[in-house]
């Protein structure tokens, strides 16, 4: 039975902790360390290293004296993501002579399960070495970007990023209980997944390791991929070294979506089809906003794109457009802040507005409905939209068009997207009332299907629709109205 109390160990994993574990483990995957890059993953924001949370849990129980027998096996399943800044609570599920079962939770939602088995370590069995060459501790400096075909063939050695004494400083009680080499090897498994295999586009799923007795063991682990599930992109690999032997499972995520180049779009529109357009595209640094900007420019129009945090992404889109000969300006806009001052430099007044501002769609929840989650969505999809319309369009002439992208989730309302569907429905109502009170302006609402963008990215592949044809049809309707 789960036992929890106000005195249950808890910890907030902040940026300082994130940096410390990154140095210890060598796992510098951008999903953990880069706010901008993380937003282009299924997580939407930086994620705590799962192995860091596990080692903290083991350190906690070692400090309480709960590890009274040798650890023979550790089995972990990462169920939900832990975000930087979350408070994680450690709860006991079972504790007896056979072992310990633990659960990590955030806001009462289980995020990781840990099972520890007591017993003697196994004798290391002879094993033919894959390679005697071990890369230096500094390899790799950046996450390896492997294709799925390359992942299937991956094998080799991975050295610990730091000397094992570093584990003694980071996790002193656990190191005393199981040895610093074993602690370092567990940290190295985080590095294996996040930096080497699958590498750049990876999510740690689970691991099971058995303690072994090794003579003359190296400060490294040997890995070999044994299977890759093509449909679910589940990667299984064996690991051995650092006095552990076992398996690691991870997901090779689909890489962030790259929108078509302008040269590829130019043949789909007439060169002067949108020549009278001066579009403001809120959220134009990536995804549907980037695609819309390129379609308008391909048709001879000018665009101003906004970004919230992805300035480099926005500048890259601007560079592509200008190199092609198009017109593109860049503004920073944060939908969580009042819009008026943010559009003070907007000139000239837009002839059309496309509102793609968004936040992470698939937010972790602890219950069916969360007021905090709804408020986050409502601020962006309703209040932010209203403020952009009243500030950015204040000097626009009648005949201007406004596009509000709603979602089929309003109709289908999936159970895990209640707040998102509610906020989009509220945005639709607001958009219709804005249309009624702004005579001469054209408001278009479209309930978009799930399309292939960063915002719809998930760990497991999900059927999506290519956005090009959908957005080209919408742009043509918008711009036909704007010049009619």
C-alpha positions as CSV (number, residue, x, y, z in Angstrom):
1,X,0.0,0.0,0.0
2,X,1.3,3.5,-0.9
3,X,2.4,5.4,2.2
4,X,2.7,9.2,2.0
5,X,2.8,11.9,4.6
6,X,3.7,15.5,5.0
7,X,7.2,14.3,5.8
8,X,7.6,12.3,2.6
9,X,10.8,13.4,0.8
10,X,10.2,16.1,-1.8
11,X,12.4,18.2,-4.0
12,X,12.1,21.0,-6.5
13,X,14.3,20.3,-9.6
14,X,15.4,23.8,-10.5
15,X,17.8,25.1,-13.1
16,X,20.8,24.8,-10.8
17,X,20.0,21.1,-10.2
18,X,19.5,20.7,-13.9
19,X,22.9,22.1,-14.7
20,X,24.7,20.0,-12.0
21,X,23.3,16.7,-13.2
22,X,24.0,17.7,-16.8
23,X,27.7,18.1,-15.9
24,X,27.8,14.9,-13.9
25,X,26.1,12.7,-16.4
26,X,27.2,14.4,-19.6
27,X,23.6,14.5,-20.8
28,X,23.1,17.9,-22.4
29,X,20.2,17.1,-24.7
30,X,18.4,20.3,-25.6
31,X,15.1,18.9,-24.3
32,X,16.7,19.3,-20.9
33,X,18.9,22.3,-21.3
34,X,17.4,24.7,-23.9
35,X,14.1,26.5,-23.4
36,X,13.7,27.3,-27.1
37,X,14.7,23.9,-28.4
38,X,12.5,22.1,-25.8
39,X,9.4,23.9,-27.1
40,X,9.8,22.1,-30.4
41,X,9.5,18.7,-28.7
42,X,6.4,16.9,-27.4
43,X,7.3,18.3,-24.0
44,X,6.9,21.9,-25.0
45,X,9.3,23.0,-22.2
46,X,12.5,21.8,-20.5
47,X,12.3,18.4,-18.8
48,X,14.1,17.1,-15.8
49,X,16.5,14.2,-16.5
50,X,14.5,11.1,-15.5
51,X,17.6,9.4,-14.2
52,X,18.3,12.5,-12.0
53,X,15.0,12.0,-10.2
54,X,15.7,8.3,-9.8
55,X,19.1,8.9,-8.3
56,X,17.6,11.5,-5.9
57,X,15.0,8.9,-4.8
58,X,17.7,6.3,-4.2
59,X,19.8,8.9,-2.4
60,X,16.8,9.7,-0.2
61,X,16.1,6.2,0.9
62,X,19.9,5.5,1.4
63,X,20.0,8.5,3.7
64,X,17.1,7.1,5.7
65,X,18.8,3.8,6.1
66,X,16.3,1.9,4.0
67,X,18.9,0.1,1.9
68,X,19.9,-2.5,4.5
69,X,20.7,-5.3,2.0
70,X,22.7,-5.4,-1.2
71,X,20.8,-4.2,-4.2
72,X,20.5,-6.9,-6.8
73,X,18.2,-5.2,-9.3
74,X,16.7,-1.9,-10.1
75,X,13.7,-1.5,-12.4
76,X,12.3,1.9,-13.5
77,X,9.5,3.1,-15.7
78,X,9.2,6.7,-16.7
79,X,5.5,7.4,-16.9
80,X,5.2,11.1,-17.2
81,X,7.5,14.1,-17.8
82,X,8.9,16.1,-14.9
83,X,9.3,19.8,-15.8
84,X,12.1,22.1,-14.5
85,X,10.6,23.8,-11.4
86,X,8.3,20.9,-10.5
87,X,8.2,19.7,-6.9
88,X,8.6,15.9,-6.9
89,X,7.4,13.8,-4.0
90,X,8.8,10.3,-3.1
91,X,6.3,7.8,-1.8
92,X,6.7,4.2,-0.6
93,X,4.5,1.5,-2.2
94,X,6.2,-1.5,-0.6
95,X,9.1,-2.1,1.7
96,X,10.1,-5.6,2.9
97,X,13.0,-8.0,3.1
98,X,12.6,-8.7,-0.7
99,X,13.0,-5.1,-1.7
100,X,11.4,-1.7,-2.1
101,X,8.8,-0.2,-4.5
102,X,8.7,3.6,-4.8
103,X,6.7,6.1,-6.7
104,X,7.6,9.6,-7.8
105,X,4.7,12.0,-8.2
106,X,4.0,15.6,-9.1
107,X,0.8,17.1,-7.7
108,X,-0.3,13.6,-6.8
109,X,0.2,12.4,-10.4
110,X,2.5,9.4,-10.7
111,X,5.5,10.2,-12.9
112,X,7.9,7.4,-12.3
113,X,7.9,3.9,-10.7
114,X,11.0,2.4,-9.1
115,X,11.4,-1.2,-7.9
116,X,14.5,-2.3,-6.0
117,X,15.2,-6.0,-5.4
118,X,17.6,-7.1,-2.7
119,X,20.1,-9.9,-3.1
120,X,23.6,-10.7,-3.9
121,X,25.2,-9.4,-7.2
122,X,25.7,-11.9,-10.0
123,X,29.1,-13.0,-11.2
124,X,30.1,-11.3,-14.4
125,X,29.8,-13.8,-17.2
126,X,32.4,-13.8,-20.0
127,X,31.2,-11.7,-22.9
128,X,32.7,-11.1,-26.3
129,X,33.7,-7.4,-26.5
130,X,32.1,-5.4,-29.3
131,X,35.0,-3.1,-29.4
132,X,38.0,-2.4,-27.1
133,X,38.1,1.2,-28.1
134,X,36.4,3.6,-25.7
135,X,35.9,7.2,-26.8
136,X,37.2,9.9,-24.5
137,X,34.9,11.2,-21.7
138,X,34.2,14.4,-23.7
139,X,32.5,12.5,-26.5
140,X,30.0,13.5,-27.7
141,X,30.0,17.2,-27.2
142,X,26.6,17.5,-28.9
143,X,23.8,15.0,-29.1
144,X,24.2,12.5,-32.0
145,X,21.5,12.8,-34.6
146,X,20.8,9.3,-35.8
147,X,18.3,8.0,-38.3
148,X,16.1,5.1,-37.3
149,X,18.2,2.9,-39.6
150,X,21.4,4.0,-37.9
151,X,19.9,3.4,-34.5
152,X,19.1,-0.2,-35.4
153,X,22.9,-0.8,-35.9
154,X,24.2,1.2,-33.0
155,X,26.7,-0.4,-30.5
156,X,29.9,0.5,-28.8
157,X,31.3,2.0,-25.6
158,X,30.4,5.2,-23.8
159,X,32.8,6.5,-21.1
160,X,31.5,8.2,-17.9
161,X,31.5,12.0,-18.4
162,X,33.2,12.5,-14.9
163,X,35.4,10.6,-12.6
164,X,33.5,8.4,-10.2
165,X,34.5,10.7,-7.3
166,X,32.0,13.2,-8.7
167,X,29.2,10.7,-7.9
168,X,30.4,10.6,-4.3
169,X,30.0,14.3,-4.1
170,X,26.6,14.4,-5.8
171,X,25.0,11.4,-4.2
172,X,27.2,10.6,-1.1
173,X,24.8,8.2,0.8
174,X,23.9,6.2,-2.3
175,X,27.5,6.0,-3.3
176,X,28.3,4.6,0.1
177,X,25.5,2.1,-0.2
178,X,26.1,0.7,-3.7
179,X,29.5,2.2,-4.7
180,X,30.2,5.4,-6.7
181,X,31.0,3.4,-9.9
182,X,27.4,2.0,-10.0
183,X,26.0,5.5,-9.4
184,X,28.2,6.9,-12.3
185,X,27.0,4.1,-14.6
186,X,23.3,4.9,-13.9
187,X,24.0,8.6,-14.7
188,X,25.8,7.5,-17.9
189,X,22.7,5.6,-19.0
190,X,20.9,9.0,-19.2
191,X,23.8,10.2,-21.4
192,X,23.5,7.1,-23.5
193,X,19.9,7.8,-24.3
194,X,20.0,11.6,-24.6
195,X,23.3,12.0,-26.4
196,X,24.3,8.8,-28.2
197,X,21.5,6.4,-28.9
198,X,18.8,7.3,-29.9
199,X,20.5,10.7,-29.2
200,X,19.1,14.1,-30.2
201,X,15.5,13.0,-30.6
202,X,15.0,10.7,-27.7
203,X,12.8,10.0,-24.7
204,X,13.9,7.7,-21.9
205,X,11.2,5.1,-21.4
206,X,12.4,2.4,-18.9
207,X,15.4,0.4,-17.7
208,X,16.1,-2.8,-15.8
209,X,19.6,-3.5,-14.5
210,X,21.1,-6.3,-12.4
211,X,24.1,-5.8,-10.1
212,X,27.1,-7.8,-11.3
213,X,30.6,-8.4,-9.8
214,X,33.2,-7.3,-12.4
215,X,36.9,-7.6,-12.1
216,X,38.9,-4.7,-13.5
217,X,35.7,-2.9,-14.7
218,X,36.1,0.2,-16.9
219,X,34.5,3.5,-16.2
220,X,32.3,3.1,-19.2
221,X,29.2,1.1,-20.3
222,X,28.9,-1.0,-23.4
223,X,25.7,-0.7,-25.4
224,X,24.1,-2.6,-28.2
225,X,20.7,-2.1,-29.8
226,X,18.8,-5.4,-30.0
227,X,15.5,-4.2,-31.5
228,X,13.6,-1.2,-32.9
229,X,9.9,-1.2,-33.2
230,X,9.2,0.6,-36.5
231,X,5.6,1.7,-35.7
232,X,6.2,2.9,-32.1
233,X,9.9,3.7,-32.6
234,X,10.7,1.9,-29.4
235,X,14.4,1.2,-29.1
236,X,15.7,-1.6,-26.9
237,X,19.4,-2.0,-26.1
238,X,21.5,-4.0,-23.8
239,X,23.9,-2.3,-21.4
240,X,26.8,-3.6,-19.4
241,X,29.5,-1.9,-17.4
242,X,30.0,0.0,-14.2
243,X,29.0,-3.2,-12.3
244,X,25.5,-3.3,-14.0
245,X,24.0,-5.5,-16.7
246,X,20.6,-5.0,-18.2
247,X,18.4,-3.3,-20.7
248,X,17.4,0.2,-21.6
249,X,14.3,1.2,-23.5
250,X,13.7,4.6,-25.1
251,X,11.6,6.2,-27.8
252,X,13.3,7.6,-31.0
253,X,11.1,10.6,-31.4
254,X,10.1,12.0,-34.8
255,X,12.4,15.1,-35.4
256,X,10.8,18.6,-35.3
257,X,8.8,19.4,-38.4
258,X,10.6,21.4,-41.1
259,X,8.3,23.6,-43.3
260,X,8.8,23.7,-47.0
261,X,11.3,26.1,-48.6
262,X,10.0,29.0,-50.6
263,X,11.2,27.5,-53.9
264,X,9.0,24.5,-53.2
265,X,5.9,26.7,-52.6
266,X,6.4,29.2,-55.4
267,X,4.9,26.8,-58.0
268,X,1.7,26.5,-56.0
269,X,0.6,30.2,-56.1
270,X,0.8,32.9,-58.7
271,X,3.7,35.3,-58.3
272,X,1.4,38.3,-57.7
273,X,-1.6,36.5,-56.2
274,X,-1.1,38.2,-52.8
275,X,0.7,41.3,-53.9
276,X,-1.7,43.6,-52.0
277,X,-1.3,41.7,-48.8
278,X,0.5,43.1,-45.8
279,X,-0.1,40.3,-43.2
280,X,0.6,40.2,-39.5
281,X,1.3,36.6,-38.6
282,X,1.2,36.1,-34.8
283,X,3.3,33.0,-34.1
284,X,5.1,33.0,-37.5
285,X,8.5,31.7,-36.4
286,X,7.5,28.0,-36.9
287,X,4.7,25.6,-37.7
288,X,1.5,26.8,-39.4
289,X,2.5,30.4,-38.9
290,X,5.8,29.9,-40.8
291,X,4.1,28.0,-43.6
292,X,1.4,30.8,-43.9
293,X,4.1,33.5,-44.1
294,X,6.0,31.6,-46.8
295,X,2.8,31.1,-48.9
296,X,1.9,34.8,-48.7
297,X,5.4,35.8,-49.7
298,X,5.5,33.3,-52.5
299,X,2.4,35.1,-53.8
300,X,4.0,38.5,-53.7
301,X,2.8,39.7,-50.3
302,X,4.7,41.2,-47.4
303,X,4.6,39.7,-43.8
304,X,5.4,40.6,-40.3
305,X,6.0,37.6,-38.2
306,X,6.0,37.4,-34.4
307,X,7.8,35.2,-31.9
308,X,7.5,34.7,-28.1
309,X,10.9,33.1,-27.2
310,X,12.2,31.6,-30.5
311,X,14.0,34.7,-31.9
312,X,16.6,32.6,-33.7
313,X,13.8,30.7,-35.4
314,X,12.1,33.9,-36.5
315,X,15.3,35.4,-37.8
316,X,15.9,32.3,-39.8
317,X,12.5,32.5,-41.4
318,X,13.1,36.1,-42.2
319,X,16.5,35.3,-43.7
320,X,14.9,32.6,-46.0
321,X,12.2,35.0,-47.1
322,X,14.6,37.9,-47.8
323,X,17.1,35.7,-49.5
324,X,14.3,34.7,-51.8
325,X,13.5,38.3,-52.5
326,X,10.5,38.7,-50.2
327,X,9.5,41.2,-47.5
328,X,9.5,40.1,-43.9
329,X,9.7,42.0,-40.6
330,X,10.1,40.4,-37.1
331,X,8.4,41.5,-33.9
332,X,8.4,39.9,-30.4
333,X,5.0,39.2,-29.0
334,X,4.1,37.3,-25.9
335,X,0.4,36.4,-25.7
336,X,0.6,36.2,-21.9
337,X,1.3,39.9,-21.7
338,X,-0.8,43.0,-22.7
339,X,-0.6,43.5,-26.4
340,X,-0.8,47.2,-26.8
341,X,2.9,48.2,-26.2
342,X,4.2,45.1,-28.0
343,X,2.7,46.3,-31.3
344,X,3.7,50.0,-31.0
345,X,6.4,49.5,-33.7
346,X,4.0,47.8,-36.1
347,X,3.9,49.7,-39.4
348,X,2.1,49.9,-41.8
349,X,-1.3,48.7,-40.6
350,X,-1.9,45.0,-41.6
351,X,-4.4,44.1,-44.2
352,X,-4.8,40.7,-42.7
353,X,-4.1,39.0,-39.3
354,X,-3.4,35.4,-38.7
355,X,-3.4,34.4,-35.1
356,X,-1.3,31.3,-34.4
357,X,-0.2,32.2,-30.9
358,X,-0.2,29.0,-28.8
359,X,1.2,27.3,-25.7
360,X,2.0,23.6,-25.2
361,X,-1.2,21.7,-26.1
362,X,-0.6,18.4,-24.3
363,X,-0.1,19.6,-20.7
364,X,0.3,17.2,-17.8
365,X,-2.8,17.1,-15.7
366,X,-3.7,15.5,-12.4
367,X,-7.5,15.4,-12.9
368,X,-10.2,15.7,-15.5
369,X,-10.4,19.5,-15.3
370,X,-7.8,21.9,-14.1
371,X,-8.7,25.6,-13.7
372,X,-5.0,26.6,-13.9
373,X,-4.6,24.8,-17.2
374,X,-7.8,26.3,-18.6
375,X,-6.7,29.8,-17.6
376,X,-3.3,29.3,-19.4
377,X,-5.1,28.3,-22.6
378,X,-7.8,31.0,-22.2
379,X,-5.2,33.7,-21.8
380,X,-3.6,32.8,-25.1
381,X,-6.6,31.7,-27.2
382,X,-9.2,34.2,-26.1
383,X,-7.7,37.2,-24.2
384,X,-4.6,37.4,-26.3
385,X,-6.5,37.2,-29.5
386,X,-8.9,40.0,-28.4
387,X,-6.0,42.2,-27.4
388,X,-4.2,41.7,-30.7
389,X,-7.3,42.5,-32.7
390,X,-7.9,45.7,-30.8
391,X,-4.3,46.9,-30.8
392,X,-2.7,45.6,-34.0
393,X,-5.7,46.3,-36.2
394,X,-6.6,49.7,-34.7
395,X,-5.3,51.5,-37.9
396,X,-6.4,48.8,-40.4
397,X,-9.0,49.7,-43.0
398,X,-12.4,48.0,-43.5
399,X,-11.9,45.0,-45.7
400,X,-9.1,43.6,-43.6
401,X,-9.3,39.9,-42.7
402,X,-8.7,38.0,-39.5
403,X,-8.1,34.3,-39.2
404,X,-8.8,32.5,-36.0
405,X,-7.6,28.9,-36.0
406,X,-9.9,26.8,-33.8
407,X,-9.7,23.0,-33.5
408,X,-11.8,19.9,-34.2
409,X,-11.2,19.2,-30.5
410,X,-14.2,21.6,-30.0
411,X,-16.3,19.0,-31.7
412,X,-14.5,15.8,-30.6
413,X,-13.4,17.1,-27.2
414,X,-11.0,14.3,-26.3
415,X,-11.0,13.5,-22.6
416,X,-7.5,14.7,-22.0
417,X,-8.0,18.0,-23.8
418,X,-11.0,19.4,-21.9
419,X,-9.4,22.8,-21.1
420,X,-8.0,23.2,-24.6
421,X,-11.3,22.6,-26.2
422,X,-13.1,24.9,-23.8
423,X,-10.6,27.7,-24.5
424,X,-10.9,27.3,-28.3
425,X,-14.7,27.3,-28.0
426,X,-14.5,30.5,-26.0
427,X,-12.2,32.0,-28.7
428,X,-14.7,31.1,-31.4
429,X,-17.5,32.9,-29.5
430,X,-15.3,36.0,-29.0
431,X,-14.3,36.0,-32.7
432,X,-17.9,35.9,-33.8
433,X,-18.8,38.8,-31.5
434,X,-15.8,40.8,-32.8
435,X,-17.1,40.2,-36.3
436,X,-20.5,41.6,-35.3
437,X,-19.0,44.7,-33.7
438,X,-16.4,45.5,-36.5
439,X,-18.4,46.2,-39.6
440,X,-16.4,45.8,-42.8
441,X,-13.8,43.4,-41.3
442,X,-13.9,39.8,-42.3
443,X,-13.4,37.1,-39.6
444,X,-12.7,33.5,-40.6
445,X,-12.9,30.7,-38.1
446,X,-11.7,27.3,-39.1
447,X,-11.7,24.2,-36.9
448,X,-8.5,22.7,-38.1
449,X,-7.8,19.0,-38.0
450,X,-4.7,17.6,-36.3
451,X,-1.9,18.6,-38.6
452,X,1.8,17.7,-38.6
453,X,3.5,20.5,-36.6
454,X,5.7,20.8,-33.5
455,X,2.6,21.6,-31.4
456,X,1.0,18.2,-32.3
457,X,4.2,16.2,-31.6
458,X,3.8,13.2,-29.3
459,X,6.1,10.5,-28.1
460,X,4.3,7.8,-30.0
461,X,3.5,8.5,-33.7
462,X,-0.1,9.7,-34.3
463,X,-1.9,10.1,-37.6
464,X,-1.9,13.7,-38.8
465,X,-2.7,15.6,-41.9
466,X,-0.1,17.5,-44.0
467,X,-0.9,21.2,-43.5
468,X,0.0,22.6,-46.9
469,X,-3.3,22.2,-48.8
470,X,-5.3,23.2,-45.8
471,X,-3.4,26.4,-45.2
472,X,-3.2,27.4,-48.8
473,X,-7.0,27.2,-49.1
474,X,-7.4,29.4,-46.0
475,X,-4.9,31.9,-47.2
476,X,-6.7,32.3,-50.5
477,X,-10.0,32.8,-48.8
478,X,-8.5,35.3,-46.4
479,X,-6.7,37.4,-49.1
480,X,-9.7,37.2,-51.6
481,X,-11.8,38.8,-48.9
482,X,-9.2,41.3,-48.0
483,X,-9.0,42.8,-51.5
484,X,-12.6,42.4,-52.5
